[in-house]
Amino acid sequence: MAYNAELYSEIEPRLADWLQNTGGSVSDLPLDLLNRSQHRIEGERQWSYLTVEATLTLSGTSATLPADFGKLIALGLDPVGNGRISWFFVNRGKEERWYKIIPAFSKATGHAWTIKWETAPSSSPVIRYQKRLVDFVGTGTEYSFFPGELLLRTAQMIRIVEKGLSGPEMRAITDDRDRLFHDYKQAHQYEDAPMDMVQIDEAGNDLSMDIVSLDGNDLNTSRDGYDRSYDRG
């Protein structure tokens, strides 16, 4: 099998063998645990490959968030159409950048969110967000977004906690889960970040910083251009 291309049908039997479940109120315990495992990992970090962008459709001064919306990362405009947000809104910030999220929830329909602006944006707003994964259903071809071993160990960890299990085997499982999670986090969160040590704004532009002496008496409003990420000799 290829890395990070495992099927639910491959992971579920391993969990079922470990559980050796003899019955209970949950009709399909492996399915329940693997879905809970998926959503546990999903919510633990801001994962790069779950981060997407979408153009919102305005209705007056409001827009409805995407159906798979999970976490808001950024909201702004792409005025030149180059696929890059270069003008950002801020939650309840200054008037020209102001927006707020209006939540709605009912037991019958679940969660829904609407974004509202003070005045309508000059162009269609672009949202960057982390999407939610769809639950496994246990039939057909279903690939796991997360590596199979990480999903399995997380499901086992959930079961260990809720059943109050202990002993060397349980500790080995939770330790292995921590290692797998750490490795996945290193590879899939903020990977390949710029190495130069300069301050930038939300659009990636260098910031101009005041230069002051240690006693605060000398002020130079020019940009401190010294980049400490390399030695200028």
Backbone as CSV, one residue per row, in Angstrom:
resi,resn,N_x,N_y,N_z,CA_x,CA_y,CA_z,C_x,C_y,C_z
1,MET,0.846,-1.195,0.000,0.000,0.000,0.000,0.884,1.248,0.000
2,ALA,0.399,2.316,-0.582,1.152,3.561,-0.657,0.989,4.357,0.631
3,TYR,1.980,5.188,0.942,1.907,6.026,2.134,0.706,6.961,2.034
4,ASN,-0.044,7.051,3.112,-1.171,7.967,3.208,-2.223,7.712,2.128
5,ALA,-2.366,6.455,1.722,-3.390,6.105,0.735,-4.066,4.807,1.163
6,GLU,-4.375,4.728,2.458,-4.974,3.509,2.982,-6.489,3.610,2.976
7,LEU,-7.117,2.466,2.850,-8.565,2.379,2.797,-9.137,2.085,4.179
8,TYR,-10.339,2.575,4.394,-11.050,2.239,5.630,-11.165,0.724,5.780
9,SER,-11.410,0.042,4.680,-11.572,-1.409,4.708,-10.296,-2.134,5.120
10,GLU,-9.139,-1.456,5.044,-7.881,-2.037,5.502,-7.627,-1.743,6.982
11,ILE,-8.099,-0.598,7.447,-7.840,-0.170,8.825,-8.840,-0.795,9.793
12,GLU,-10.095,-0.890,9.383,-11.160,-1.353,10.272,-10.924,-2.748,10.834
13,PRO,-10.464,-3.748,10.026,-10.241,-5.076,10.608,-9.163,-5.099,11.684
14,ARG,-8.135,-4.267,11.556,-7.085,-4.216,12.578,-7.653,-3.729,13.909
15,LEU,-8.498,-2.700,13.824,-9.112,-2.191,15.044,-10.086,-3.215,15.623
16,ALA,-10.858,-3.865,14.776,-11.828,-4.859,15.249,-11.131,-6.014,15.956
17,ASP,-9.997,-6.459,15.417,-9.246,-7.539,16.063,-8.758,-7.125,17.444
18,TRP,-8.308,-5.889,17.558,-7.806,-5.404,18.851,-8.939,-5.238,19.851
19,LEU,-10.091,-4.758,19.398,-11.210,-4.500,20.292,-11.779,-5.789,20.883
20,GLN,-11.922,-6.808,20.031,-12.561,-8.058,20.452,-13.873,-7.747,21.184
21,ASN,-14.653,-6.883,20.564,-15.883,-6.392,21.188,-16.941,-7.488,21.266
22,THR,-17.563,-7.601,22.409,-18.584,-8.648,22.606,-19.997,-8.088,22.631
23,GLY,-20.166,-6.866,22.191,-21.507,-6.279,22.155,-21.587,-5.006,22.950
24,GLY,-22.662,-4.260,22.740,-22.870,-2.993,23.419,-23.915,-2.194,22.677
25,SER,-24.141,-0.966,23.136,-25.173,-0.133,22.540,-24.765,0.444,21.193
26,VAL,-23.457,0.575,20.942,-22.980,1.089,19.652,-22.983,-0.057,18.652
27,SER,-23.766,0.094,17.582,-23.966,-1.021,16.658,-22.702,-1.374,15.881
28,ASP,-21.879,-0.390,15.550,-20.640,-0.631,14.813,-19.530,0.138,15.509
29,LEU,-18.908,-0.486,16.517,-17.919,0.198,17.347,-16.679,0.628,16.565
30,PRO,-16.093,-0.218,15.688,-14.938,0.248,14.918,-15.256,1.478,14.062
31,LEU,-16.425,1.498,13.425,-16.825,2.656,12.616,-16.938,3.898,13.480
32,ASP,-17.570,3.757,14.631,-17.729,4.883,15.548,-16.370,5.419,15.993
33,LEU,-15.463,4.534,16.379,-14.162,4.961,16.882,-13.298,5.582,15.795
34,LEU,-13.348,5.039,14.580,-12.520,5.593,13.503,-13.038,6.951,13.047
35,ASN,-14.341,7.175,13.077,-14.862,8.509,12.771,-14.484,9.505,13.859
36,ARG,-14.569,9.075,15.107,-14.155,9.948,16.201,-12.660,10.227,16.128
37,SER,-11.891,9.226,15.739,-10.453,9.389,15.570,-10.142,10.424,14.494
38,GLN,-10.834,10.319,13.370,-10.615,11.258,12.267,-10.888,12.694,12.704
39,HIS,-11.984,12.904,13.418,-12.332,14.264,13.833,-11.449,14.742,14.974
40,ARG,-10.944,13.831,15.790,-9.991,14.221,16.841,-8.718,14.792,16.201
41,ILE,-8.141,14.078,15.248,-6.910,14.545,14.599,-7.180,15.823,13.812
42,GLU,-8.299,15.864,13.135,-8.682,17.028,12.326,-8.674,18.313,13.145
43,GLY,-9.152,18.224,14.398,-9.272,19.418,15.218,-8.039,19.770,16.016
44,GLU,-7.018,18.915,16.004,-5.861,19.141,16.870,-4.874,20.165,16.324
45,ARG,-4.860,20.372,15.031,-3.938,21.331,14.423,-4.583,21.967,13.195
46,GLN,-3.920,22.987,12.675,-4.320,23.563,11.390,-3.491,22.866,10.304
47,TRP,-4.098,21.896,9.640,-3.364,21.076,8.687,-3.327,21.727,7.309
48,SER,-2.142,21.752,6.706,-1.965,22.416,5.426,-2.867,21.841,4.344
49,TYR,-2.984,20.511,4.292,-3.715,19.894,3.192,-5.219,19.861,3.415
50,LEU,-5.660,20.371,4.556,-7.097,20.575,4.772,-7.477,22.041,4.610
51,THR,-6.488,22.892,4.331,-6.722,24.317,4.171,-7.050,24.634,2.716
52,VAL,-8.191,25.253,2.491,-8.645,25.562,1.141,-9.119,27.010,1.087
53,GLU,-9.317,27.510,-0.131,-9.870,28.847,-0.335,-11.101,28.745,-1.216
54,ALA,-12.052,29.636,-0.974,-13.277,29.657,-1.768,-13.740,31.099,-1.908
55,THR,-14.348,31.406,-3.030,-14.936,32.725,-3.253,-16.373,32.702,-2.758
56,LEU,-16.717,33.639,-1.887,-18.051,33.691,-1.309,-19.004,34.470,-2.205
57,THR,-20.259,34.104,-2.177,-21.289,34.798,-2.943,-21.989,35.801,-2.037
58,LEU,-21.900,37.059,-2.387,-22.497,38.114,-1.574,-24.001,38.205,-1.810
59,SER,-24.722,38.438,-0.722,-26.141,38.772,-0.794,-26.319,40.027,0.032
60,GLY,-26.267,41.164,-0.623,-26.245,42.433,0.098,-24.921,42.600,0.800
61,THR,-24.944,42.648,2.124,-23.713,42.785,2.907,-23.385,41.497,3.656
62,SER,-23.944,40.366,3.222,-23.736,39.099,3.919,-23.337,38.005,2.946
63,ALA,-22.786,36.915,3.491,-22.443,35.732,2.704,-22.510,34.527,3.621
64,THR,-22.920,33.399,3.058,-22.987,32.150,3.812,-21.674,31.401,3.667
65,LEU,-21.185,30.835,4.754,-19.933,30.090,4.708,-20.130,28.746,4.014
66,PRO,-19.065,28.170,3.457,-19.180,26.882,2.753,-19.718,25.782,3.664
67,ALA,-20.363,24.789,3.071,-20.987,23.711,3.836,-19.965,22.896,4.617
68,ASP,-18.722,22.795,4.104,-17.694,22.007,4.792,-16.797,22.868,5.666
69,PHE,-17.259,24.081,6.014,-16.474,25.004,6.824,-16.172,24.399,8.190
70,GLY,-14.894,24.481,8.597,-14.480,24.011,9.902,-13.895,25.120,10.755
71,LYS,-12.792,25.724,10.285,-12.127,26.783,11.028,-11.767,27.911,10.076
72,LEU,-12.046,29.139,10.498,-11.678,30.302,9.705,-10.202,30.616,9.904
73,ILE,-9.494,30.818,8.802,-8.071,31.180,8.864,-7.871,32.627,8.430
74,ALA,-8.483,33.009,7.309,-8.340,34.386,6.831,-9.515,34.711,5.915
75,LEU,-9.797,36.009,5.819,-10.887,36.494,4.972,-10.432,37.783,4.330
76,GLY,-10.558,37.885,3.016,-10.088,39.097,2.356,-10.539,39.191,0.919
77,LEU,-9.776,39.967,0.155,-10.092,40.194,-1.250,-8.882,39.850,-2.110
78,ASP,-9.165,39.469,-3.340,-8.132,39.234,-4.355,-8.393,40.226,-5.490
79,PRO,-8.055,41.503,-5.280,-8.468,42.551,-6.222,-7.854,42.432,-7.612
80,VAL,-6.695,41.799,-7.739,-6.059,41.698,-9.058,-6.302,40.342,-9.700
81,GLY,-6.956,39.442,-8.989,-7.310,38.149,-9.566,-6.138,37.214,-9.803
82,ASN,-5.106,37.288,-8.946,-3.946,36.415,-9.130,-3.985,35.184,-8.221
83,GLY,-5.145,34.951,-7.569,-5.273,33.789,-6.708,-4.633,33.952,-5.347
84,ARG,-4.358,35.194,-4.968,-3.708,35.458,-3.684,-4.453,36.550,-2.936
85,ILE,-4.847,36.285,-1.697,-5.495,37.307,-0.880,-4.473,38.386,-0.545
86,SER,-4.776,39.632,-0.921,-3.819,40.716,-0.668,-4.447,41.872,0.107
87,TRP,-5.710,41.723,0.480,-6.378,42.745,1.297,-7.257,42.001,2.282
88,PHE,-6.987,42.168,3.587,-7.604,41.317,4.598,-8.646,42.074,5.420
89,PHE,-9.744,41.382,5.712,-10.713,41.868,6.682,-10.299,41.382,8.079
90,VAL,-10.810,42.076,9.096,-10.495,41.732,10.475,-11.793,41.644,11.266
91,ASN,-11.912,40.614,12.076,-13.131,40.412,12.858,-13.376,41.591,13.793
92,ARG,-14.441,42.356,13.499,-14.826,43.532,14.286,-13.692,44.551,14.364
93,GLY,-12.962,44.742,13.269,-11.882,45.715,13.228,-12.373,47.082,12.782
94,LYS,-11.476,47.869,12.168,-11.852,49.191,11.684,-12.934,49.059,10.610
95,GLU,-13.687,50.141,10.414,-14.891,50.078,9.590,-14.647,49.497,8.209
96,GLU,-13.584,49.941,7.533,-13.366,49.474,6.165,-12.916,48.018,6.107
97,ARG,-12.465,47.482,7.241,-12.043,46.082,7.287,-12.937,45.231,8.192
98,TRP,-14.015,45.790,8.643,-14.876,45.174,9.661,-15.728,44.046,9.088
99,TYR,-15.801,42.941,9.825,-16.792,41.906,9.563,-17.091,41.202,10.876
100,LYS,-18.182,40.488,10.906,-18.470,39.647,12.060,-19.142,38.367,11.566
101,ILE,-18.955,37.303,12.340,-19.584,36.019,12.030,-20.834,35.872,12.885
102,ILE,-21.940,35.577,12.228,-23.203,35.379,12.927,-23.499,33.877,12.956
103,PRO,-23.394,33.243,14.118,-23.639,31.804,14.203,-25.121,31.503,14.369
104,ALA,-25.501,30.343,13.890,-26.873,29.871,14.096,-26.805,28.375,14.347
105,PHE,-27.612,27.900,15.295,-27.620,26.475,15.603,-29.014,26.056,16.029
106,SER,-29.420,24.884,15.532,-30.647,24.263,16.026,-30.433,22.758,16.045
107,LYS,-31.150,22.069,16.913,-31.011,20.625,16.992,-31.474,19.957,15.708
108,ALA,-32.383,20.602,14.998,-32.942,19.997,13.790,-32.014,20.112,12.589
109,THR,-31.263,21.203,12.502,-30.448,21.449,11.304,-28.957,21.556,11.597
110,GLY,-28.559,21.663,12.854,-27.146,21.777,13.188,-26.637,23.203,13.078
111,HIS,-25.340,23.324,12.807,-24.682,24.631,12.752,-24.798,25.265,11.368
112,ALA,-24.854,26.585,11.364,-24.738,27.375,10.133,-24.109,28.707,10.516
113,TRP,-23.318,29.259,9.613,-22.636,30.519,9.891,-22.828,31.477,8.726
114,THR,-23.012,32.751,9.063,-23.109,33.817,8.069,-22.083,34.882,8.405
115,ILE,-21.436,35.418,7.383,-20.509,36.532,7.573,-21.214,37.814,7.139
116,LYS,-21.104,38.840,7.948,-21.743,40.119,7.644,-20.716,41.235,7.693
117,TRP,-20.801,42.159,6.729,-19.940,43.327,6.657,-20.742,44.584,6.971
118,GLU,-20.049,45.640,7.388,-20.697,46.935,7.601,-21.202,47.485,6.273
119,THR,-20.343,47.442,5.278,-20.720,47.805,3.908,-20.258,46.691,2.986
120,ALA,-20.927,46.517,1.866,-20.597,45.428,0.947,-19.167,45.583,0.429
121,PRO,-18.361,44.502,0.427,-17.006,44.571,-0.139,-17.030,44.978,-1.602
122,SER,-15.911,45.522,-2.073,-15.828,46.022,-3.439,-15.793,44.904,-4.475
123,SER,-15.447,43.694,-4.043,-15.462,42.533,-4.935,-15.812,41.307,-4.106
124,SER,-15.974,40.174,-4.768,-16.355,38.957,-4.051,-15.274,38.578,-3.050
125,PRO,-15.619,38.423,-1.783,-14.615,38.072,-0.765,-14.136,36.633,-0.925
126,VAL,-12.884,36.420,-0.514,-12.268,35.098,-0.560,-12.001,34.648,0.860
127,ILE,-12.414,33.431,1.175,-12.202,32.885,2.506,-11.180,31.766,2.451
128,ARG,-10.245,31.776,3.379,-9.309,30.670,3.561,-9.711,29.971,4.861
129,TYR,-9.949,28.679,4.776,-10.468,27.978,5.936,-10.007,26.528,5.939
130,GLN,-10.121,25.904,7.104,-9.864,24.473,7.202,-11.199,23.758,7.091
131,LYS,-11.281,22.835,6.162,-12.552,22.153,5.936,-12.699,20.949,6.859
132,ARG,-13.938,20.507,7.020,-14.246,19.329,7.808,-14.267,18.095,6.910
133,LEU,-13.799,16.986,7.431,-13.818,15.738,6.687,-15.169,15.051,6.824
134,VAL,-15.541,14.330,5.797,-16.795,13.582,5.796,-16.591,12.277,6.554
135,ASP,-17.590,11.864,7.317,-17.511,10.618,8.073,-17.400,9.410,7.147
136,PHE,-16.711,8.387,7.629,-16.759,7.081,6.967,-18.164,6.495,7.138
137,VAL,-18.577,5.699,6.161,-19.857,4.995,6.282,-19.666,3.494,6.364
138,GLY,-18.458,3.013,6.067,-18.159,1.596,6.226,-18.477,0.729,5.031
139,THR,-18.828,1.335,3.905,-19.105,0.562,2.685,-18.431,1.229,1.494
140,GLY,-18.156,0.448,0.468,-17.538,0.991,-0.735,-16.082,1.357,-0.521
141,THR,-15.527,2.080,-1.472,-14.129,2.519,-1.419,-14.041,3.832,-0.664
142,GLU,-13.369,3.814,0.485,-13.224,5.008,1.317,-11.767,5.160,1.729
143,TYR,-11.096,6.149,1.174,-9.715,6.417,1.555,-9.674,7.220,2.849
144,SER,-8.655,6.966,3.638,-8.433,7.738,4.852,-7.555,8.946,4.525
145,PHE,-7.995,10.125,4.948,-7.175,11.323,4.744,-5.876,11.220,5.527
146,PHE,-5.958,10.737,6.756,-4.791,10.607,7.617,-4.162,9.223,7.441
147,PRO,-2.867,9.091,7.730,-2.229,7.774,7.644,-2.975,6.745,8.485
148,GLY,-3.076,5.532,7.962,-3.846,4.492,8.627,-3.380,4.200,10.039
149,GLU,-2.063,4.144,10.244,-1.545,3.832,11.578,-1.897,4.918,12.588
150,LEU,-1.838,6.175,12.157,-2.205,7.271,13.052,-3.690,7.209,13.385
151,LEU,-4.529,6.942,12.392,-5.962,6.831,12.631,-6.262,5.676,13.587
152,LEU,-5.598,4.531,13.370,-5.806,3.360,14.218,-5.384,3.627,15.656
153,ARG,-4.184,4.167,15.829,-3.687,4.416,17.184,-4.552,5.460,17.920
154,THR,-5.046,6.439,17.203,-5.912,7.432,17.844,-7.224,6.803,18.282
155,ALA,-7.788,5.926,17.444,-9.012,5.212,17.821,-8.771,4.352,19.059
156,GLN,-7.621,3.679,19.113,-7.293,2.870,20.283,-7.127,3.749,21.522
157,MET,-6.493,4.915,21.360,-6.294,5.826,22.485,-7.643,6.293,23.043
158,ILE,-8.576,6.614,22.154,-9.911,7.035,22.594,-10.562,5.928,23.425
159,ARG,-10.447,4.696,22.941,-11.043,3.561,23.656,-10.354,3.325,25.002
160,ILE,-9.043,3.464,25.039,-8.289,3.292,26.283,-8.754,4.302,27.331
161,VAL,-8.951,5.551,26.902,-9.359,6.599,27.838,-10.774,6.352,28.350
162,GLU,-11.704,6.054,27.464,-13.089,5.934,27.901,-13.360,4.650,28.692
163,LYS,-12.519,3.638,28.514,-12.696,2.405,29.282,-11.782,2.340,30.506
164,GLY,-10.906,3.337,30.654,-10.009,3.351,31.802,-9.015,2.209,31.801
165,LEU,-8.539,1.817,30.602,-7.610,0.699,30.496,-6.202,1.146,30.897
166,SER,-5.416,0.205,31.389,-4.050,0.528,31.790,-3.165,-0.694,31.580
167,GLY,-1.868,-0.504,31.781,-0.930,-1.594,31.614,0.087,-1.295,30.535
168,PRO,1.123,-2.129,30.407,2.199,-1.884,29.434,1.702,-1.782,28.002
169,GLU,0.746,-2.625,27.600,0.242,-2.567,26.228,-0.426,-1.226,25.943
170,MET,-1.213,-0.740,26.895,-1.920,0.512,26.688,-0.937,1.681,26.622
171,ARG,0.095,1.635,27.464,1.103,2.696,27.440,1.873,2.664,26.117
172,ALA,2.163,1.476,25.616,2.868,1.357,24.343,2.035,1.935,23.205
173,ILE,0.728,1.722,23.246,-0.162,2.258,22.206,-0.184,3.779,22.249
174,THR,-0.356,4.353,23.439,-0.425,5.816,23.534,0.914,6.458,23.205
175,ASP,2.023,5.817,23.577,3.341,6.349,23.215,3.531,6.320,21.701
176,ASP,3.085,5.237,21.067,3.222,5.124,19.619,2.344,6.161,18.930
177,ARG,1.163,6.396,19.490,0.291,7.430,18.914,0.964,8.800,18.986
178,ASP,1.584,9.119,20.107,2.281,10.399,20.250,3.384,10.529,19.207
179,ARG,4.133,9.458,18.970,5.215,9.499,17.979,4.666,9.699,16.572
180,LEU,3.624,8.961,16.229,3.023,9.083,14.899,2.439,10.474,14.680
181,PHE,1.782,11.016,15.718,1.211,12.356,15.602,2.300,13.401,15.421
182,HIS,3.386,13.269,16.184,4.499,14.214,16.059,5.080,14.181,14.640
183,ASP,5.289,12.993,14.111,5.851,12.869,12.767,4.916,13.474,11.726
184,TYR,3.633,13.230,11.872,2.671,13.778,10.907,2.611,15.301,11.012
185,LYS,2.639,15.817,12.231,2.614,17.267,12.444,3.822,17.933,11.799
186,GLN,5.000,17.331,11.950,6.214,17.903,11.376,6.127,17.982,9.854
187,ALA,5.419,17.035,9.245,5.372,16.970,7.784,4.196,17.722,7.172
188,HIS,3.165,18.052,7.977,1.937,18.562,7.396,1.405,19.825,8.048
189,GLN,2.214,20.494,8.846,1.796,21.765,9.420,2.898,22.792,9.219
190,TYR,2.571,23.860,8.493,3.519,24.947,8.221,4.803,24.431,7.583
191,GLU,4.675,23.441,6.703,5.865,22.865,6.095,6.451,23.819,5.049
192,ASP,7.756,23.716,4.818,8.468,24.502,3.811,8.266,26.002,4.004
193,ALA,8.332,26.458,5.253,8.167,27.883,5.549,9.424,28.652,5.149
194,PRO,9.304,29.958,4.834,10.485,30.764,4.484,11.503,30.756,5.622
195,MET,12.782,30.724,5.268,13.836,30.648,6.271,14.374,32.017,6.678
196,ASP,14.109,33.072,5.869,14.662,34.378,6.194,13.938,34.966,7.395
197,MET,14.707,35.531,8.314,14.180,36.023,9.582,13.842,37.507,9.476
198,VAL,12.767,37.820,8.785,12.285,39.195,8.661,10.811,39.214,9.018
199,GLN,10.355,40.362,9.527,8.948,40.510,9.853,8.165,40.872,8.594
200,ILE,7.024,40.202,8.416,6.194,40.470,7.248,4.757,40.685,7.684
201,ASP,3.971,41.319,6.811,2.553,41.491,7.102,1.772,40.310,6.553
202,GLU,0.423,40.389,6.625,-0.409,39.267,6.224,-0.265,38.931,4.745
203,ALA,0.124,39.919,3.932,0.268,39.701,2.499,1.671,39.249,2.108
204,GLY,2.579,39.112,3.100,3.930,38.670,2.809,4.909,39.787,2.519
205,ASN,4.504,41.051,2.711,5.392,42.181,2.458,6.245,42.480,3.686
206,ASP,7.513,42.868,3.449,8.395,43.235,4.553,7.832,44.438,5.303
207,LEU,7.974,44.431,6.630,7.516,45.532,7.461,8.654,46.492,7.762
208,SER,8.353,47.784,7.784,9.327,48.794,8.200,9.237,48.953,9.706
209,MET,10.377,48.857,10.373,10.402,48.905,11.828,11.262,50.073,12.293
210,ASP,10.808,50.729,13.380,11.614,51.786,13.983,12.860,51.187,14.636
211,ILE,13.983,51.907,14.506,15.228,51.488,15.132,15.494,52.411,16.311
212,VAL,15.607,51.857,17.513,15.841,52.675,18.700,17.045,52.140,19.448
213,SER,17.674,53.011,20.231,18.787,52.593,21.070,18.236,51.903,22.303
214,LEU,19.101,51.272,23.068,18.658,50.562,24.260,18.056,51.506,25.299
215,ASP,18.535,52.784,25.362,17.974,53.724,26.335,16.770,54.478,25.791
216,GLY,16.423,54.230,24.489,15.228,54.839,23.913,15.402,56.270,23.473
217,ASN,16.624,56.811,23.509,16.820,58.218,23.175,16.971,58.457,21.680
218,ASP,17.549,57.502,20.980,17.801,57.692,19.554,16.734,56.951,18.759
219,LEU,16.034,57.664,17.898,14.974,57.077,17.084,15.273,57.282,15.614
220,ASN,15.239,56.208,14.871,15.428,56.264,13.429,14.226,55.582,12.794
221,THR,13.468,56.322,12.012,12.230,55.769,11.451,12.464,55.012,10.149
222,SER,13.719,54.873,9.738,13.987,54.085,8.536,13.852,52.611,8.849
223,ARG,13.742,51.820,7.816,13.539,50.386,8.001,14.824,49.720,8.460
224,ASP,14.695,48.870,9.467,15.823,48.055,9.899,15.963,46.916,8.903
225,GLY,16.904,47.053,7.963,17.031,46.084,6.886,17.921,44.913,7.202
226,TYR,18.427,44.838,8.428,19.346,43.752,8.754,18.589,42.447,8.907
227,ASP,18.892,41.530,8.061,18.261,40.216,8.083,19.209,39.253,8.783
228,ARG,18.835,38.825,9.990,19.711,37.992,10.796,19.729,36.525,10.361
229,SER,19.049,36.226,9.253,19.047,34.845,8.801,20.312,34.501,7.993
230,TYR,21.133,35.482,7.736,22.414,35.205,7.103,23.416,36.282,7.498
231,ASP,24.687,35.993,7.351,25.754,36.897,7.774,26.200,37.728,6.583
232,ARG,26.082,39.061,6.736,26.473,39.938,5.637,27.965,40.235,5.649
233,GLY,28.696,39.669,6.646,30.138,39.857,6.685,30.523,41.263,7.060
